[in-house]
Amino acid sequence: MRGRAVRVLRVAVGAAVLAGLVAVPWAVDDYTVALLARTLALGLVAVGVALLTGVAGLPTLGQTAPYAAGAYAGAVAGGRLSDVGPVHLLVAAAAGAALAAVTLPLVLRARGVVLLMITLAVGELAVVLAGRWTSVTGGTDGLAGIAPARPLWGLPVLATDRSRYLYTLVVVAVLTGLVLVVLRTRVGLLLRAGRDDEARLRASGHRVPAHVAGVHVAAGAIAGAAGSLLVTAQQYVSPADFGFDTSALLLLGVVVGGTASVGGALVGAVLVVAARDWLFGALPGQGPLVLGVAFVVAAYLLPAARSARPAARRSTPDTRAADPPRPAAMTGVRP
């Protein structure tokens, strides 16, 4: 009965938050609406970070790499292929998934801090490549003047900040809901089992590398789709959108919202990015310091952060617990 009440409360809170987000464009100015659209795109990347870090137990600082790949792929698709938003999303998601698949050999066997450092290096390499591949990315100057997309075939283009925000909100809500539905299936159970005790999952006959590869590529596709939304929202993209500060903000947002909660990670990322933009105006030059202190406090004090520590993974199976009891005839011991 109590569990049912908690679920009803969560649904009610989620519906209230969604209703508030829908009403926001009519309550604030255009600049704030544009800022919120970009924040929602970054929040979708946080959904992938939560999927990897909290659900699968694979801490990451490198989701900005497929985020960048999706942004540039979506921008190129908009200029050369089609001006329809879903086409941009599919191309961007494919680019993010492809980049995640390419980096699989680097992350497949790594865990803990080693995995964190590898993903950080991948993210930084993606930023460097974006800055130097001028023929596609425009280099450090970025790509400007990107034509507005249209939400569906036959509909008018997203010409206002409000329309772009609402389009971004719908896509983020649909993709986040899809992730939540998948996590309620056997897939979610296997990912959480691998997070809690990978060795026991291996001993049970499950192919853990396949699970890791699947969730890594899926998170890359989510980040790629978010990159397309970023381009749609701001009609500009540059390497500065994918630096280390973005990776740190994503991880902080996931920790604040709850590493094992996909919806909480989305809300946490939105709150952290909004706080960053407010701090940069209220405390010039001190914003990064305040956010750094907030990250340390969140990592040490929040229960969700403490419960998601990767120490629960075991490197070797506990054979005493995994092996079933054998009959006395096989052990030579009489009952």
N, C-alpha and C positions, 0 to 999 in steps of 0.2 A: 504493500500500500504506500509506504514511504517512497519507494523507488518510483512508483507511478506519479506521485506528487512532484517529485524532483524533475521528472521528464516533462510534465505539464508546465512547470515553472520555467524550464529551459526554453520550451517552445514559445511560451508567452513573452519571455525576455527577447528571444530572437525576433519574434514578430514585431515587437515594439521598436527594436533597434532598426529593423528593415524599414518600418514605416517612417521613422525619423530620418533615415538616409534618403528616402524618396522625397520627403518634404523639404530637405535642406536647400535645394536650388532656388526655392521661392522665398527663402528667409535670409539669404546672405548675398553678397555682391558677386560679380562674375569672377573676380580674381580668386576669391575663396572657393568658388565652385570648381575652377580649373585646378586649383591646388588639391582639392579633395579627390578629383578624378585621378590625378597622378598618385595620390596616396593610396587609393583603392587598388591601382595596378600593382604597387609595391606590396600591398597587403596580400594579393594573390600569390606573390612570390613567397611570402611568409607561410602561406598554406603548405607549399611544397617543402619549406624548411621544417615545419612542424611534422609533416609526414615522414621526413627522413630522421630528424633528430629525436622527436618525442615518441612517435609510433614505432619506427623501425630501429631506433637506438643507434643511428648513424649520424653523429654530429657533423655539421657542415658549415663552412664559410664561403663556399664556392658557387652558390646558386645564382650569383650575378653573372656567371659565364653563360649559362643557357638563357638567362634574362636578356643579355646583350645580343646573343645570337638570334633570339626571337624578334627583338626590336629591329635589328638591321634587316633581317629576312622579311619582316612585315612591311618595312619601309620600301624595300626593293620590289616586293610583290605589288604594293600599291602604285608604284610608278610604272611598272612594266607588264603586270599581269591583269589586275582587276582593281576596281575601287570599292569592292564590296567587303565589308568588315569580316564576315565569316571566312572568306577566302584568305584574308590576312591572318586570321587566327589559326587556320589549319596549316598554312605555310610556316608561321612562326612556331607553332607547337611542334611541327616536324623538325624544324631546325634545332630547337631546344632539345628534343629527344635524341636527335642525331649526335649533337655535341656530347650529351650525357653518355651515349653508347660508346663514343670514341674514347672517353676517359674511363670507361669501365675497368680496363686492366690496371689502372692506377689505384682504384678504390675498392676493388672486389675483395681483397684479402686484408686490407688495412682496417683498423678499428681504433677508437678512442682518440687520443691526442694526435697520433700519427695521421689518422684520417682527416682530422681537423686541419692540420698543416698542409696536407696534400690538396685538399679542396681550396684552401686559401691561395695556394700557389696557382692552381688552375684558374681561379677567378682573376688574379692579378695578371696572368699571362693573357687572358682574354681581353683585358683592358689595354694592354700593350699592343696586342694585335689590332684591336679596333683603332688605336691611334696611328698605326703605321699603314694600314691597308686603305690608303686614301682613295683609290679608284672605286671602292664599294662603300666605305663608311664616311668618306669626307675627311678622314684624319681627325686631329684634335679640334678642328673647326666644327665638325659634326655635319649632319644633314639637316638643312633648313628648308622651309617652304614646301613641306610635304602636303600634298593635296588631301582635303578632308575625305573621309570614307563615308559610305552609306551603310546603314544597318542591315538592309536586305535588298535583294534585286527589286528594282522598280520604285524604291522609296527615295525621298530626297536625301541629299548629303547631310552629314552632321555639321552644320555650319555655325552653331552656337555652343558656348561653354556648357549650357544646361543640357543640350541634347547629347553632347559627348559624355558628360557625366552620367546621365541616365543610361546610356548604352554601356558604359564601363560598369556601372552598378549591376545591370542585368547579367552581363557576362560573368562577373565575379560571383554573383549569387548562384548562378547555374552551375559553374564549375566547382564552387565550394560545396554545394549541395550534392553534386555527383561524387565528390571525394568522400563525403560523410556517408553516403549510401554504400559505397564500396567497402568502407571500413567496418560496416556492420555485417559484412559477409565473412565467409571463411578466410578470405584474403587478409582482412584486418586481424583475425585471430592468429594467423600464422606469423604476421609481421610482429605482433606483440609478443608472441612466444619466442621468436628469434631475439627480440630485444631483451627479454628476461633471462633466457638461458639458451644460448645458441647451440652449445654442445649437446644438450638434451634433445633439441630439435633435430640435430644431425643424427643422433643415435636412434631416433624414431623413424628414420628413413626418409626424411624430407630433404629436398635439395636446396640448402640454404643459399648457395651462390646464385641460383636462379631467382630466389626471392629478392636478394639484394639487387641483382641486375634489374629486375622488374620495377621495384620501387624507385631505384635511381633514375631510370629512364622516364618513368611516369612523372617524377618530380621535375625532371628537365623539361618535359612537355608542358607542364603547368607554368613553369617559369618562362618558357618561350611564349606561351599565350599571353602572359602578363606583359612581356616586352611589346607585343603588338598593341595591347591596350595603352601602354605608355606613349607610343607613337601616335595613336589615335587621339589621345587626350591633349598632348602638347604640340603635335605636328612638328616636332624637332627631336633629334636624338644625337647625343655625343658621348664619348668615352667617360666624361665626368659623371654621367648618370649611373655608372656601374663600378665605382671605386670601392676601396676598402671600407670607407665610412658607410656606404650603403649596406655592405655585408654585416658590419657591426650593428647597424640599426635593425636589420632584419632579425639577427639573433637576439638582440635585446627585446624586440617586440614579441618574439616567440616565448622568451623566458617570462616576460611580464604577463602575457596572456595565458600561459600554461603550455609547456612543451608537448604534452600529450593531447592537447585540445586544439583541433583544427580551427574551429570557430573562434576560440579564445586567441589563437595566434593571429588571426586576421584582425580582430579588434585591437589586440596589443600593438601590432605593427602600425595600425592607423593612429592610435593614441601617441605612440613614440614619435612618429614622423610629424604629427601635428605639434607635439611639444617641442621638437627640434626647431621647427620653423618659428614658433613663438619665442623660444629662447634666443635664437639668432637675432631677433629684433629687439627683445627686452634686455638681453645681456650680450652686447657685441663682443665677440672674441672669446666668450666664456661658455658658449653652448656645448662644444665638445667635452669640456671638463665636467660640466654638470651631467651630461649623458653618460660619461665614463663612470662617474660616481654612482649614478643610478644603475648601471649595469652590474657593478660590483655588489651593490646592496641587494639587487634582485637575485643575483646568482647565489648569494649566501643566505638570504632570509626567506625567499618565497618557497613554500612547500612544493610547488610544482617543479621548481628548478632542482631542489634537492632530490626529489623522487625520480628524476630522469637521468641521474648520474650513470655513466656507462659501466660502472664497476660491477653491475649485476651480470654482465656477460662472463662466461667461463671459457677458458681456453681449452680445457680438457674435460671430457665427460666424466661424470661421477658414476663409475661402473657399479659401485655398490647399490646405488639407488636405481640405476637403469636396468640391471640384470634381474630377471624374475627369479624367485626362489626355486631351487632345483629339488627334485625328489630325493629321499634318503638313499635310494638305490644307486643314484649317480654320485652322491657325495661320500658314500661309505660310512655315514653316520646314522646310527639307528635312532629312531624316535624314542 
